[in-house]
Amino acid sequence: MSTPEFDFVTPIERRGTASLKWQRYEEQDILPMWVADMDFAAPPAVQKALRQAVERGVFGYGEIPSGLIDTFVAWCAEQYHWAIEAEWLVWLPGVVPGLHLAIEAELAPEAGLAVPQPVYPPIRQLGRLRARPLVSVPSEATDWTPYLTDATQALVLCHPHNPSGQVATRADLEQLAQLALERDLLVISDEIWADLLLDPQQRHLPFAALNPDAAARSITLMAPSKTFNIAGLSCAVAIIPDPERRVRFRRQMRGMMPDMNYLGLLAAQAAWQEGAAWLAALKQQLNANLDQLEHWLQDYPEIGFTRPQATFVAWLDLRQLGLNEQDFLEGGVALSLGEAFGTDGYLRLNFGCPSAQLDAALQRMARVIQTRRGR
């Protein structure tokens, strides 16, 4: 699907470009459909801003421009109907560092976390890496209460959820907010997928936008990286309405965080300022790719699948087939291993690519499945 302005069809050669996604299998006939970056060019406005910066030829230390702040505040108002204040924002090189900073700034060494499972691996690993007691909550659970312990002092959300792509409802979020109020819990909300809701009727609802108490006990993490395919430029933001939490968070950053990526700042501003039309076209392409995947799945009823409401990744239940990552790798397709997310027997497929690439991957997967069926 292409328009005169935006091309989501033409393949882009990424081998030999220091791409994490492609370099791992560069010497093999393997299609990488694993790590969550897309095989689409970034929005034209982002490319233009970066070209102009490269032509200047100076890549010194970056400083947060006022235009970036104003643009992000306006984006939140337009996209989420969320009125935020400029002073709430703390800029970071990534969402994952923000998760770690939030824990170290807010939780005592003995304080624990509750996280959904399956979930994005860096969230799942937070307890181990930060040496905090961790409890897992089934990602489909609406009531987290039975899973909490006396040590639990923070809830970590992945909203929208990765890997399932499901979107929490207002009722779900309100129930969590009430639980956080009753038990005096911090809510750390990873909302990096907020702009990739695929249902045009849905609008992302930030946890902190529910009410003043939810805002006061929250640290929300966002970035343009997934939305506009600029993850390599390392720019993210923490939204921290409570001033005391914000002071503690900034204090924790001292000596731990590198300087912001100069090009990332420029790209983020261009994306949020001029990327809305590109994003709308991207969502059409992603929905078309999902239709393509669902059509393919009709031939394989053994594969469990729920259409994601957001993201560009599909969570496939392959337990009935008994196939794993290695089987598909040998068949020429690299997928993300479900075990890394906390659930065996599943694989995650990245469908953020031209439809021809997705078709080629699905054909290879079909041969693997048919071979298993023929045994």
Buried (B, 14 or more C-beta within 10 A) or exposed (E): BEEEEBBBEEEEEBEEEEBEBBBBBEEEEBBBBBBBBBBBBBBBBBEEBBEEBEEEEEEEEBEBEEBBBBBBBEBBEEBBEBEBEEEBBBBBBBBBBBBBBBBBBBBEEEBBBBBBBBBBBBBBBBBEEBEBBBBBBEBEEEEBEEBBEEBBBBBBBBBBBBBBBBBBEEEBBBBBBEBBBEBEBBBBBBBBBBBBBBEEEEEBBBBBBBEEEBBBBBBBBBBBBBBBBBBBBBBBBBBBBBEEBBEBBBEBBEEEBEEBBBBBBBBBBBBBBBBBBBBEBBBBBBBBBBEBBEEBBEEBEBBBBEBBBBBBBBBBBBBEBEBBBEBBBEBBBBBBBBBBBBBEBBBBBBBBBBBEBBBBBBBBBBEBBEEBEEE
